[in-house]
């Protein structure tokens, strides 16, 4: 969960920056949408992590589920960087 803190800050920055400086983007509404979708994904990952940890019967289950959540987080980073470049 501590690893998600920079993700939350990055998502918020991606959301606020196009709102504050829309002239720097060709499509500012799309840039705002990307930031908003990044926030949504991070919140879903956070809730998914909490649910997986709270519902686990054995120790190995949260580790396996956390690996899946980390993959989703990295996919979100890759997609956001690809679209923003």
Secondary structure, DSSP 8 states (H G I E B T S, - for coil): -TTHHHHHHHHHHHHHHHHH-GGG-SSHHHHHHHHHHHHHHHHHHHHHHHHHHHH-SSHHHHHHHHHHHHHHHHHHHHHHHHHH-
